[in-house]
Amino acid sequence: MTPPPKSGSDSKAPEAASMRFEAAVEELESIIGRIESGDLELEESMALHRRGQELLKACRARLESAEQDLQTMALDDDALSEAEPGTSDPG
């Protein structure tokens, strides 16, 4: 018996960090379903669990990055509105 690949359940799987967010979430949901089915051998379950951890880490990093981008954009918008003279209507 050959050992499972160390990087995940499928040696042909793309790097989690390079995947689109939606694709990573979809694969993660598929992995969860397969593990919860209980129809896997231990080695396959462990390999899928490792792949799921990689995907989860990548998704969290992508979400944190998006949140930081949104906060930066909000700060930029606030700074622009404060810097533009005549943007507030005195009534």
C-alpha positions in Angstrom: 0.0 0.0 0.0 1.3 3.4 -0.9 1.1 6.2 1.6 -1.2 9.1 0.8 0.3 12.3 -0.5 1.5 14.6 2.2 0.1 17.8 0.7 -3.5 16.6 0.6 -5.8 13.9 -0.8 -4.9 14.4 -4.4 -1.3 15.1 -5.6 -2.8 16.9 -8.6 -4.9 19.3 -6.5 -4.0 23.0 -6.9 -2.3 24.8 -4.1 -5.0 26.1 -1.8 -3.4 29.6 -1.7 -3.6 30.0 -5.5 -7.2 28.9 -5.8 -10.2 31.2 -6.2 -12.0 31.7 -2.9 -15.2 30.2 -4.2 -13.4 27.1 -5.6 -11.6 26.6 -2.3 -14.9 26.8 -0.3 -16.6 24.4 -2.7 -13.8 21.9 -2.4 -13.8 22.3 1.4 -17.6 21.6 1.5 -17.1 18.5 -0.6 -14.3 17.3 1.7 -16.5 17.8 4.8 -19.3 15.8 3.2 -17.0 13.0 2.2 -15.5 12.8 5.7 -19.0 13.0 7.4 -20.3 10.2 5.2 -18.0 7.8 7.2 -17.3 5.7 4.0 -13.6 6.5 3.9 -10.6 4.5 5.0 -8.6 6.1 7.8 -5.7 7.1 5.5 -8.0 8.8 3.0 -9.9 10.6 5.8 -6.6 11.9 7.2 -5.4 13.1 3.8 -8.7 14.8 3.2 -8.5 16.4 6.7 -5.0 17.8 5.9 -6.3 19.2 2.5 -9.3 20.7 4.4 -6.9 22.4 6.8 -4.9 23.9 3.9 -8.1 25.1 2.2 -9.5 26.6 5.5 -6.2 28.4 6.1 -6.2 29.8 2.6 -9.9 30.9 2.8 -9.3 32.6 6.2 -6.3 34.5 4.8 -8.2 35.6 1.7 -11.1 36.8 3.9 -8.7 38.7 6.3 -7.1 40.3 3.3 -10.5 41.3 1.8 -11.5 42.8 5.2 -8.3 44.8 5.4 -8.9 46.1 1.8 -12.4 47.1 2.6 -11.3 49.0 5.8 -8.6 50.8 3.7 -11.2 51.8 1.1 -13.5 53.0 3.8 -10.7 55.1 5.3 -9.8 56.5 1.9 -13.5 57.4 1.3 -13.7 59.1 4.6 -10.5 61.0 4.0 -11.7 62.1 0.5 -15.0 63.3 1.8 -13.4 65.3 4.5 -10.7 66.8 2.2 -13.2 68.0 -0.5 -14.3 71.6 0.3 -18.0 72.3 -0.2 -19.1 68.7 0.2 -21.3 69.4 3.2 -24.4 71.4 2.6 -25.0 73.9 5.4 -28.7 73.9 4.8 
